[in-house]
């Protein structure tokens, strides 16, 4: 199956470069390019692509607002392009429905991989973005919520094993790694991940990771056992 993609960036050279890389793949077709968020929304409406690649900063309508509209109107999944050190709005992009985040200096192979991963229904964070992103999100989320003592009641719907699964998701482990950690089969892990998403009303693994930070299951700033930042790989 061919993955249909819309590429949106107000810098023509960047936009055309991404489009050329993706269009050169046998399983990917760039159906439209857009110079701003409004054009991206119209292109999605016209071409019904599988994935929209959106720069976070664009004139008229920025990538966040375009992502919000696209997510509300269609099944198209969005990947946000960000220069994370200077973009203060990645937090809002998660609320808008983004399924992936990439740095704008992404390597060619990583760009292609990201489009394939997101088109398959998975979620993806660039490894250098993942931990800082979810911790920023968690800090903002805690400031927005009223203070409350004790464990977050949202987690009460989870079984003990499902909480363990959520914790391992927050560490960035793949399904195979979670299976090894819990000494269960990959199929059992997929069931646990699916239950976590369904019970907590989460769209994907990115939201599951964020939920683990927001609810205090994982403390922002604490290093994950076994390593540093990781992508959010695999599928439920």
C-alpha positions, -999 to +999 in steps of 0.1 A: +000+000+000+013+035-009+015+060+019+001+093+008+018+124+023+013+162+025+044+182+033+039+217+048+067+241+055+070+279+047+106+274+036+105+262+000+139+246+000+132+226+032+097+216+020+109+205-014+138+187+001+116+166+024+092+160-005+120+147-027+133+124-001+098+109+006+087+108-030+118+087-039+106+059-017+087+031-035+059+030-009+055+068-004+038+094-026+038+131-018+004+142-030+008+179-022+031+206-007+019+235+013+035+268+023+015+274+055-010+257+078-041+269+059-028+254+027-020+222+045-055+219+058-069+224+024-045+199+009-056+173+034-093+180+026-086+177-011-062+147-012-071+127+020-035+117+027-024+092+054+002+115+069+007+153+071+042+165+078+038+200+094+063+226+104+053+240+138+060+276+128+042+288+096+024+320+086-014+325+085-021+292+103+007+275+122+014+238+125-004+235+158-037+249+145-034+230+113-028+198+133-058+205+154-081+210+124-067+180+105-071+157+136-107+168+141-117+165+105-099+134+092-081+102+099-049+117+086-021+115+112+003+143+117+041+146+123+053+179+137+087+193+126+103+213+154+135+229+164+128+219+200+153+242+217+135+272+204+099+260+199+078+266+230+046+251+216+052+214+214+031+210+245+001+225+226+008+203+196+003+172+217-032+184+227-038+192+190-034+155+181+001+151+168+013+116+164+050+123+161+077+148+165+109+152+145+138+177+147+141+197+114+177+185+110+164+149+109+184+124+089+170+111+056+165+076+069+148+088+101+124+110+082+113+080+060+111+057+090+089+083+109+064+086+081+061+048+078+057+044+116+030+070+119+012+058+088+011+023+104-008+038+134+022+040+158+036+071+175+071+085+173+093+109+192+128+117+180+151+102+207+167+136+214+133+151+220+113+124+239+123+128+275+125+166+275+092+168+257+072+147+281+088+164+311+079+198+297+044+186+291+041+171+325+052+203+342+027+224+323+000+198+329+006+199+367+004+237+368-030+235+350-045+209+373-057+218+408-034+204+435-044+172+451-029+149+476-023+112+472-022+090+441-039+103+410-073+086+408-071+082+371-048+052+376-073+034+398-089+018+368-056+000+360-046-034+374-012-038+390+002-054+358-013-026+337+004+000+359+037-018+355+032-017+317+025+020+318+056+026+338+077+006+313+061+026+284+072+058+301+108+044+302+106+041+264+107+003+262+094-015+231+068-043+234+096-069+232+115-052+260+084-049+281+077-086+275+113-095+287+110-073+317+076-088+328+085-123+316+054-126+295+047-130+257+046-102+232+009-109+227+002-104+264+021-071+263+000-059+234-031-067+254-018-048+284-009-018+263-043-018+246-060-020+280-040+009+293-049+031+263-086+021+264-091+024+302-073+058+304-089+071+272-056+077+255-050+079+217-016+064+215+017+056+232+028+092+233-002+101+254+004+071+276+040+083+283+027+118+291+000+103+314+026+085+334+044+118+341+012+138+347-001+113+372+032+111+391+037+075+382+071+087+369+087+118+384+098+144+360+136+148+362+143+113+373+165+093+349+148+062+336+164+029+347+186+015+320+194+047+300+184+081+288+159+094+263+142+069+240+117+070+212+082+057+217+085+027+194+063-003+185+025-005+183-001-014+208 
